[in-house]
Amino acid sequence: MKIASFNVNSLRARLRTVIEWLKKQSPEVLCLQETKITDKDFPQKAFEAVHYHSAFCGEKSYNGVAILSKRPIENVIIGFDEYKSEGTRIITATINKIYTVNTYVPQGFHPFSEKFRGKLDWLERLYYYFKECFSPDKPLIWVGDFNVAPEPIDVYDPEFLLGKVGFHPDEHAHLQRIKEWGFVDVFRLHNPEPEQYTFWDYRIKNAFKRKMGWRIDHIWATKPLAEKSTNAWIDIAPRLMEKPSDHTSVVAEFSE
């Protein structure tokens, strides 16, 4: 079973890229973030044409999450609760009897801002979502744009970037708490090498060519599922296409 995650930074702008990538890579599941499109405008028929079911929740110009699957998508949960709070940032579904949680974690703006405190609160809420609704002893996969690079190896200049949004000790503490609940970083399980990035800031000139990246897009799984992982990689092909997202896709394979 091949599962992938991709922050498209506008599905409307990147629909052709996503469709072509699906045709080439043919994952069973693709989770999208930052779709930036309302539900009424979601291109459901375009994905049906290439044999993918879809579940989604979005809004105009901001946020937005979606799950695409070759297999039926069941038990869809939008947001953290029955009120669908934070619904355009988190969507959960069952696919092939496995729960998949797709998140677009808030970026945080600046360590001294209210938005940063909001990001930490969001991660705290996510921790309790996992703790109260799931078990680390059962197969569960968490994917998406976490907007946090967990380790020094995950950023191009850890000394310079330490303390900045996305590589801040407070973010690390919250992410580590979730990990200790029962997740395994599936990509790092198979790839210990440096310079493995999923995001390159548009504001840095030639960031991709200069290898000035961050690994902030992830595929994590509970131990029962992580033990079935056979491979994981970052596919930089979408980042090399015309008018690319500032992110690229991360992929993992699991035996069934």
C-alpha positions, 0 to 999 in steps of 0.5 A: 500500500502506497501512501503519499502527502503533498502540500499543493499550495492551491489545488486550483493552480496545481491540479494538473500537477496532482493529476499527472503525479497520480497517473505516474506514481499511482498511490493508494492514498494521497493526502493534500494540504493547503488546497485553498478551495471551497467544497463546492469548487473541489474538482471531485470529478477530475479525480473520479476520472482517474479512479480516485474517491475523495473526501475534503474540507476547504475554504477560499484562499486559505488552508484546506485538506483532502484525502484521495483514495483508490479504495472507498473512504469511510468514517470521515471526520472533519475537524477535531469534534462534532462541531467540525472545529479546525475542519479545514486543517484536519480530516480523518478517514478509514481506508482499508480498515486503517485510520488516516489523519491528514493535517495542515498544522498552523505555520505560526508566523513568529515566535513572539506572536499570538499565532505562534501560541495558537500553533502550540495550542493546536498541537496540544489539541492534536495530542489529546485528539490522538490520545482520546480517540485512538490507540498506539496499539492499533494501525494509525497513520498521521500525515501532512504538513506539520510545519515543524522540522523535528531534528537538526538534520531536517533543516539546511542550517540548524544553528541559524534556524534554531528558535525560528518558526518551524524549528523552535524548541517549543514546537519540538517539545509538542511534536515529541510529546505526540511522537512519544504517544506512539508514532514512528517517523516512517521516512526517517526509519528508512532514510538517515541521510541529510539534505532530505527536504520537502519545502523550499521557501519561495522568498529565498532565491534559488533555494532548491538549487542551493539545497536550502530546504526543510523537512516539514512534511511527514508520514508517521505511523503507530508501531503496528503499521510502521513495522509493515513499512517497506520504503519511504522517499521524497519525490522532488519531481513536482518541485521541478515542474512548471509553477511548482508548489513550495513543497513536494510530495513524500511517499511511504509503502507498507506491506498488507 
